[in-house]
Amino acid sequence: MMRGGLPWVLAASVALLPLPSSADELTPGDWLERMSASVHAESYRGTFVLQREDRLDTVSVVHATEDGGYRERLRTLSGKEREVVRSVDRLSARAGTAGSGDGGGAPNWPASSPVHLLADHDSYALKDQGRNRVAGMECRMLLARASDLLRYSHRYCLHEDTGLPLLSELYSGAGKLLERLVFTELDVTGSIAESDLEPVSEDAEWIEVRAEPGHLDPDPEGGDWGFSQMPSGFSLVVARERSSDDPERPGRYFVVSDGLASVSVYVEPVSEDRRLEGATRAGATHAVARVEGDYQITAVGDVPADTVRHLATSVTPPEVR
């Protein structure tokens, strides 16, 4: 399953911003900025439960920051045994791409998000729902209620000391809970031993996420791949070349976000026998694949199906827009 996933303000710069003297004085926007900065800026270990409709998975995690990126080890504690060791570089961590299709289906929790984009639209109504406790830790409950059906409503309980999301929930437009991730225990520590990041199972999966260098500016003349139309409230935040089997035809990788929700879009040259078309769903995550000429276009994200479909069909080749 591919998940969804951005050049925005450096997490470190957000962490250095002066904060009000009391957590009670923080606005919902301030709390979301803290969450975005903390998700991959803190080292921690713990256990969380991931609920997708009627399915429950318990996962242990060890997460260590490293040179602006991070390394982590995830291991399922219920159901089929699975272990993932993931290494993510600084650019990918900033872009949230580790939570996208690059993750190879590994369990995820909220990626850092370009929450500054929320100031550009009113697609969410933010509400501070007061203090709560999760995993024995004080946290601030926040609701971001979607104002349309292009995105889900989000609810978080953010650790008062670090801003880490101890609870994260997604709700449909009808108010149905689609996905819940909640920590049952969490230890935020200054350092993680190298041995704690080593896999304990022989068939562990190794995932390395490295951003392709350079950002591609949109070509207003239509000389490169792009989008004919964006869904309301969404903006293009990442545009990069993506290496392919054919060096003469590099692919493209895009991330589109509204500040909380993100969709990753992949454009890759494809042979006729490997083409895919159609849609799939896993919990709150939707993916749509289609073919444009000799290229495979895939869009995936934790947004409603219509939003993913809109973006997949809006991708246009050079000189078509």
N, C-alpha and C positions, 0 to 999 in steps of 0.2 A: 504494500500500500504506500502510495506517495502522499506526502503531507505538505501541507502547507504551510512561509515562509518570507538587504534593503539599505541603501546608503542613507543613513540619517545621523543625528548627533552622536558622537562617540559616547559610549556608556560612561566612560571615565569622566567626561566633561559634565554629564548630568549629575553624577555623584558629587561633584565639587560645587554645584550650585548652592547658594545659601538657602537653608530651609527655615521655615518658621520655628519658633522656639518650642512649640508643642505640636504633637501629632494631630491634635484636635483642630489646629489652625490650617492644616493642609486641605486643599480643595481636591475633589475627585481627580481632576487633571494632574495635580501634583503627585497623587498616589500612583497614577498610571505611569508617569514619568519615572518614578522610583522603581516600579515593577520592571519597566523596560530596561533600566540600567542594571538591575540586580540579577536578572535571570541567568546571565552568563558571566557576571562579574564576581559572584560568590562561589566559594568551594564548600561543598556539603556532601553528606551522605544521609540516606534515609530509605523509607519504604512508602510507596503510594499505591492506591487502588484506582484503577481506570475502569469506569463504567460506560459502556456503549449500549444503550437501550437495555436489553436483558442479559448482557454479557459482562462479567466481572473478571478483571485480571489484576493480580497483585504483583508488583515489580519492585525489586530493590535497585537503588541507584547510588553510584559513587561518582561525583562530579568535581573535577579539578580545573581551575582556571590556569591558563598557560599562554604567555606572550600575547594577551588580548583575545586568544581563542580559548579552547577548552578540550579536555579529554574526559571521557566518562565510560563507565561500565554499567550496563543494565542487565538484570537477570530476572526472568519470571519466577515467581514463587508459587504459582497456581497454574493448573492446566498443563498444557504441553511445555516441557522445559525448553527454554531458549535463552541465549546469552548474546549480547551485542557489546562490542568494544568500539567506541567511536572517537575519532580525532577530527576536530574542526578548527580551521585556521581563523585568524582574526577577521579577515574580510567576510568570510561566510558567517561567522558568529554575529557580526554587525548586521549582516543582511538578513538574518533569520533563515537562511537557506538550509541550515541543518535540520530544520523542522519541515522541510519540503521533500520533494521527491528524492533528493540525494540521500535521505535517511535509510533507504532500502527496507522500509517497513518496520524500522525499529520503533519501540514505544517512545512517545514524546509527551511533553507538557508545553505550556505556552512559550513560544519563542519570543525573543525581544522584538518589539514592534515599533514602527515609526509613529508613535502616538502624537507627535507634533502635528500630523496631518489632520487630527480631529478638529483643529482650529479652523480648517478650511471648509468645513461643511457641518450640517446639523443632523447627520444621519443617526446619531445616538443621543439619548437623553441620559446624562450621568447623574447618579444619585449616591450619596454616602449613606449607607444603611447602618452605620454605627459599629461598635466593637463586637467581636465574637472570639471564640477560641477554637482552634483546630490543632490536633496533635499535641494538646497541652500548651499551645503557644498563643499569645495574644495576637489578634489580627484585625484588620479593618475590612469590613464587608462593603464592596462597591458593586453597583449595578450599572451596566451600560445597555439601556433598552433601545433596540433598533427601531427606527421610525418608519421603516419600509420592509419589504420582503426580499430585498437584495442581499441581506446579511442576517446573521443570527444576533440574538441578544446574548451578552456576556455577563457573568457574575463571578467576582473574585473575592477571596479573603486574603489580604496581603499582610504578611508578617510585619508587625509594627517596627521592629528593629532594622530589618533589611529590605523590606518591600517584596520579598519572594512570595509568589502565589502558593499559599498552602492549600487553597481550594480554587478550582477553575471549572466553570460550568458554561455550557452552550444550550440555548433554548431556541426552538423554532418560533415562527411568527404566531403560531397558535398557543404558545406558552408551554409546549412539550419539552421536557428535558431530553436532549439528544446525547449529551456527553458530560461526564463528571470525572474530574481528576482530583483526588484528595490525598494529602499526605497523612499517614497514620503515625509516623515518627520522622523527625528531621533533626539533624545535628549540623549546624553551620559552623565550620571549622576553618582555621586560617591555612591549613596545609593538609594535603592528602599524601599518604605514603605511596611510593611507586608500586609496591607490591599489591596495594588495594585496587589498582587499576588493571592488574593482570587477570585474565580469564581463569575460571575454575573448571570449565568444561572443555573437552577436547574439540568439540564441534562448534565453538564460539564463532560468531560472525565478526569480521573486522571491516569497519567502514571508515574511510578517510575522505573528508570533504575539503576540497581545495578550490578556492575561487579562481576562475580564469582571470588573468590580469586585464585591467582596463575597463572603463565604462563607455558604452556606446551612446552618444547623444542621438536623440530621435532626428531623423532626416525629414525636414518639412517638404522636400521635393519628392518624397516617395522612393528614394534610391536604396532603401534597405527595408528589411522586415519591420513591421510595426502594427498598429491597431487602428482600425477605421473609426472605432467609437469605444469609449470607456463607459462602464456602468456608472450611474450617478454616485458621486462621493469617492470614487476610486481614482488613484493616480499611479502612473508608472514610476517605480522607485529603483528598479534594477534593470539594466539592459546590457548583456555581455555576449561575446562570442563564446561558443561551446565547441570544443574539439570533437571531431567525428572520425569515422573510419576513412573518409575521403578528405584529404588535406585541402583539396581544391574547393570543397563545399563545406565550410564550417557551419555548425548549427548556431542557434541563438537561445539564450536563456533570459526570461523576463520575470520580474516579480511585480505584481500589481497589488496595492494595498489601500485601505481606507483609514489606516491608523491602528486598527485592532485585527481585522480580518485580512488575510493575504492569500493570493492565488499565484502559484508558480506556473509558467507557461514555457514549454520546451518546443523548439523547432529543430528537427533533425532530418538529414537526408536518409531515405529509407528505400530498400530494394522492394520489388513488387511482392515477394514472398513473405515479407515481414510487416506488411502494412496492417494497421489496426484501426477500426472505426467503431464507435459506440460509446456507451456511458456505463459507469460502475459507481458503487457506493459502499462505504464502510463507516457505519455510524454517522457522524456529522460531516465526513469527508466525501466529496464528490469529485469524479474525474471524467473528462470527456476527451475522446481521441478522434481525430479526423485526418484526412489526407488532402494536401494541397500540392498538386503536381507530383514531384518526386520527393516531397517532404512530409514527414509525420509531425502533426501538431497535437500536443497533449497539454491540457490544462487541468490542474488539480488544486484543491483548497478546501478549507473548512468553512464553506459558504453554501447557500442553497444551490440546487442543481441548475436553475435558470441563470444564475450569475456565472457559474463555470462555463455553461454552454454559450452564453453571450460572449465571453472572452475568447473561447476557442474559435467561434465563428467569425470574430472580429479581426483575427490575425490575418494580415494581408502581405503578400510577397512584394518585392521591389516593383515600383512603377505601376501598382494597381490602385493605390489610394488616390 
